[in-house]
Amino acid sequence: MTTNAKPTLSLGPVYFLWDGPKWRDFYFRIADEAPVEHVTLGETVCSKRQHFSEPHVADVIERLEAAGKRVTLSTLAMVTLERESRHVRDLIRDSVHPVEANDLSALGLLRDRPHSIGPLVNVYNAATARMLADRGADNICLPPELPARSVRQMIGAMPDFSFELFAFGRMPLAISARCAHARSKGLTKDNCQFICGEEPDGLPLRTLDRQSFLALNGVQTMSSSCVVLIDDLAALVEAGLSRVRLSPQDCDMVKVARLYRAVLDGQIDGEKALAELAGIYPGVGFSNGFLHQQEGAAWVSRGRTAAMGRD
């Protein structure tokens, strides 16, 4: 909503395959230490992974809610099998928590029920956002490909609606019925042996000339770089953004959340926070190109943006 209130911080679902205890302990620490108000849980990428986290979901929700966090449950991003369709139907029917739709197949089941829209649903203009709001959506996390101009236009067209923006993490670019991650290890999707668990932050891909290109995460393709909008927050706050989303990576996400909160609260400058962030998540390139109407992997500094008159 377009108000003078500072945006809240949200944490998206873990896209990667982490073993159950690691997944549980990650969220326990988020509950106890991270200054995030909203947490979205649930397997979003591959239904075969669900049994790793399912035994811990109830305990994680209890711990998060005891810490005052608002919990939302995510649907799968791609539904291709009857058991996956049944899982989505059961989730929406039985959940006492709000549901985040990350696939259009869930929207019919969610119609006229309060729900949110995740960044894996393509919402690129105000007409689409308005249609989703009319069907019951109360929050939309915009996809990371949107430039700042489009974000401002959508917020301006719907000033009383809650918009969220993907502001930290590898960009989710595509999802497939096939598993390139398993194939790269000489395995098939049906006999993947959960090989994606060997890369808890994604499998880096490089071009023939050894340039970083993409990252594989099971059936999902992600950016090689990490979206970092920490030095762009002031302009997004001014535009009226309601929530800032952090996507879990295999780094200290409590420190990441604290840095973003400190910038939102005006306790630290974005440029200084950026330098600290490089120490928290070392060895990974940062990007914000899409926000500045450039290629997604580009990095545009705040000073350069002002000099070029870009938004």
MORA-V329138 format. One record per helix or strand of 3 or more residues. SS is the DSSP state (h for helix, s for strand). FROM is the first residue (numbers start at 1). TO is the last residue. If there is no record, write none. Layout:
# MORA-V329138
ss:SS from:FROM to:TO
ss:SS from:FROM to:TO
This chain:
# MORA-V329138
ss:s from:8 to:11
ss:h from:20 to:33
ss:s from:38 to:41
ss:h from:47 to:54
ss:h from:57 to:66
ss:s from:70 to:74
ss:h from:82 to:94
ss:s from:98 to:101
ss:h from:104 to:110
ss:s from:115 to:117
ss:h from:126 to:134
ss:s from:137 to:142
ss:h from:148 to:157
ss:s from:162 to:175
ss:h from:180 to:184
ss:h from:195 to:198
ss:s from:203 to:206
ss:s from:212 to:217
ss:s from:220 to:228
ss:h from:230 to:239
ss:s from:243 to:246
ss:h from:253 to:264
ss:h from:270 to:280
ss:h from:290 to:292
ss:h from:302 to:308
